[in-house]
């Protein structure tokens, strides 16, 4: 009897998902495939359901083997600033230039939708990514990589309590383009009494 109940529940869930996907395709057909618009409530629901269905049962129950400490949070903060802030912003808000223009946009990691996930779920997402989103897989199978991911989980838990001083520290760790590095060096040279070289075109008569 119990198997029959679970079968019908699964069939109903599948039917709802199929209907939702059908509505999404109808909406897309009317409005095109532009990622400039924000995902609809139906799309967000389907994305969440797909993520939950793809999550192995054992992953949810995994506990973080890395104990929280100031050193662990500092390492997680540095790793986040170097690898994650490009899309998620230093404070986890998702208000980064790339993150805002993804489809769906990078979420605010400080909010309940992320913070209510278990440590195991966060770890699994970091290691394996999320299909049909901009979230890549960062797992490489090494013990060092796995430890770094668990430290990131600790830092994600800390995001709602991130201080302005910590954010300022992270700015120095964010990746920079060659042009940005050049501009920063020129600014330092200028402040130290040097000269900023400006390239101008001269017309010869």
C-alpha positions as CSV (number, residue, x, y, z in Angstrom):
1,X,0.0,0.0,0.0
2,X,2.8,2.4,0.9
3,X,4.5,1.8,-2.4
4,X,1.3,2.7,-4.2
5,X,1.0,5.9,-2.3
6,X,4.6,6.9,-3.1
7,X,4.0,5.9,-6.7
8,X,1.0,8.3,-7.0
9,X,2.9,11.1,-5.2
10,X,5.8,10.7,-7.6
11,X,3.4,10.7,-10.6
12,X,1.7,13.8,-9.3
13,X,5.0,15.6,-8.7
14,X,6.2,14.6,-12.2
15,X,2.9,15.9,-13.7
16,X,3.3,19.2,-12.0
17,X,6.8,19.6,-13.2
18,X,5.9,18.7,-16.7
19,X,3.1,21.2,-16.6
20,X,5.4,23.9,-15.2
21,X,8.0,23.2,-17.9
22,X,5.2,23.5,-20.5
23,X,4.1,26.9,-19.1
24,X,7.7,28.1,-19.2
25,X,8.1,27.1,-22.8
26,X,4.9,28.9,-23.7
27,X,6.2,32.0,-21.9
28,X,9.5,31.7,-23.6
29,X,7.9,31.3,-27.0
30,X,6.0,34.6,-26.4
31,X,8.9,36.6,-25.0
32,X,12.0,35.0,-26.6
33,X,15.1,33.6,-24.9
34,X,16.6,36.8,-23.6
35,X,18.3,36.5,-20.2
36,X,17.7,40.2,-19.4
37,X,14.3,39.5,-17.8
38,X,14.2,37.9,-14.3
39,X,13.0,34.3,-14.0
40,X,9.3,33.9,-13.3
41,X,8.1,32.3,-10.0
42,X,7.3,29.2,-12.0
43,X,10.9,29.0,-13.3
44,X,12.3,29.5,-9.8
45,X,10.1,26.7,-8.5
46,X,11.1,24.3,-11.2
47,X,14.8,25.2,-10.7
48,X,14.5,24.5,-6.9
49,X,12.7,21.2,-7.5
50,X,15.3,20.1,-10.0
51,X,18.1,21.0,-7.6
52,X,16.4,19.0,-4.8
53,X,15.7,16.0,-7.0
54,X,19.4,16.0,-8.2
55,X,20.6,16.1,-4.6
56,X,21.6,12.6,-3.3
57,X,19.9,11.7,0.0
58,X,23.2,11.1,1.7
59,X,24.5,14.5,0.7
60,X,22.0,16.3,2.9
61,X,23.0,14.4,6.0
62,X,26.8,15.0,5.7
63,X,28.3,17.0,8.6
64,X,31.1,19.5,8.3
65,X,34.3,17.8,9.4
66,X,36.1,21.2,9.6
67,X,35.6,22.9,13.0
68,X,34.8,26.6,13.0
69,X,37.7,28.9,14.1
70,X,39.0,32.3,13.2
71,X,41.7,30.7,11.1
72,X,39.1,28.6,9.1
73,X,36.9,31.6,8.5
74,X,39.9,33.7,7.4
75,X,40.9,31.0,4.9
76,X,37.3,30.6,3.7
77,X,37.0,34.3,3.3
78,X,40.2,34.5,1.2
79,X,39.0,31.6,-1.0
80,X,35.6,33.2,-1.5
81,X,37.2,36.6,-2.4
82,X,39.4,35.0,-5.0
83,X,37.1,32.4,-6.5
84,X,33.4,33.2,-5.7
85,X,33.1,37.0,-5.3
86,X,33.2,37.5,-9.1
87,X,29.6,36.2,-9.3
88,X,28.4,36.3,-5.7
89,X,30.1,39.6,-4.5
90,X,32.2,39.7,-1.4
91,X,29.2,40.0,0.9
92,X,27.3,37.2,-0.8
93,X,24.5,39.5,-2.1
94,X,24.9,38.5,-5.7
95,X,25.2,42.1,-6.6
96,X,28.3,41.6,-8.8
97,X,28.3,42.6,-12.4
98,X,28.5,39.0,-13.7
99,X,26.2,37.5,-11.1
100,X,23.4,40.1,-11.8
101,X,23.4,39.2,-15.5
102,X,23.3,35.4,-15.1
103,X,20.0,33.5,-15.7
104,X,18.9,32.9,-13.1
105,X,20.9,35.7,-11.3
106,X,23.3,34.7,-8.5
107,X,21.2,34.4,-5.3
108,X,21.7,36.4,-2.1
109,X,23.6,33.8,-0.1
110,X,22.7,35.6,3.1
111,X,19.0,34.9,2.8
112,X,17.0,31.9,4.2
113,X,16.8,30.1,0.8
114,X,20.6,29.4,1.1
115,X,21.1,29.5,4.8
116,X,18.4,26.9,5.4
117,X,20.3,24.4,3.3
118,X,22.2,21.8,5.3
119,X,26.0,21.9,5.4
120,X,26.0,18.8,3.3
121,X,23.8,20.4,0.6
122,X,26.1,23.5,0.4
123,X,29.1,21.3,0.2
124,X,27.6,19.2,-2.6
125,X,26.6,22.3,-4.6
126,X,30.2,23.7,-4.3
127,X,31.7,20.4,-5.4
128,X,29.2,19.5,-8.2
129,X,27.6,22.8,-9.3
130,X,24.0,23.2,-10.4
131,X,23.0,22.3,-13.9
132,X,21.2,24.8,-16.1
133,X,22.6,27.7,-14.0
134,X,25.9,29.6,-13.9
135,X,27.1,27.6,-10.9
136,X,30.1,25.5,-11.9
137,X,31.5,22.4,-10.3
138,X,34.6,23.2,-8.2
139,X,35.3,19.6,-7.1
140,X,38.5,18.0,-8.3
141,X,38.5,14.9,-6.0
142,X,41.6,15.9,-3.9
143,X,41.5,16.0,-0.1
144,X,42.8,19.6,-0.1
145,X,40.0,20.7,-2.5
146,X,37.4,19.0,-0.3
147,X,38.7,20.6,2.8
148,X,38.6,24.0,1.1
149,X,35.0,23.4,0.2
150,X,34.1,22.6,3.8
151,X,35.8,25.9,4.8
152,X,33.7,27.7,2.3
153,X,30.6,26.2,3.9
154,X,31.8,27.7,7.2
155,X,32.3,31.1,5.5
156,X,28.8,31.0,3.8
157,X,27.3,30.5,7.3
158,X,29.2,33.6,8.4
159,X,28.0,35.8,5.5
160,X,25.0,37.3,7.3
161,X,27.4,38.5,10.0
162,X,30.2,39.8,7.7
163,X,31.7,43.1,8.9
164,X,32.7,46.1,6.8
165,X,36.3,45.5,7.9
166,X,36.2,42.0,6.5
167,X,34.7,43.2,3.2
168,X,37.5,45.8,2.9
169,X,40.1,43.1,3.5
170,X,38.5,41.0,0.8
171,X,38.7,43.7,-1.8
172,X,42.5,43.4,-1.8
173,X,42.1,39.6,-2.6
174,X,39.6,40.0,-5.5
175,X,41.0,39.0,-9.0
176,X,42.0,42.0,-11.1
177,X,42.5,42.4,-14.8
178,X,45.8,43.6,-16.2
179,X,44.3,47.0,-16.9
180,X,43.1,47.3,-13.3
181,X,46.6,46.2,-12.0
182,X,48.2,48.8,-14.2
183,X,45.9,51.6,-13.1
184,X,46.5,50.7,-9.4
185,X,50.3,50.7,-10.0
186,X,50.1,54.1,-11.7
187,X,48.0,55.5,-8.8
188,X,50.6,54.2,-6.3
189,X,53.4,55.7,-8.4
190,X,51.6,59.0,-8.4
191,X,51.0,59.1,-4.7
192,X,54.7,58.2,-4.1
193,X,55.8,61.2,-6.1
194,X,56.1,59.5,-9.5
195,X,54.6,60.5,-12.8
196,X,51.6,59.0,-14.6
197,X,52.5,58.5,-18.2
198,X,49.8,59.6,-20.6
199,X,49.8,58.4,-24.1
200,X,48.8,61.2,-26.6
201,X,48.9,61.4,-30.3
202,X,51.0,64.2,-31.8
203,X,50.3,65.5,-35.3
204,X,53.4,66.3,-37.2
205,X,53.1,69.2,-39.7
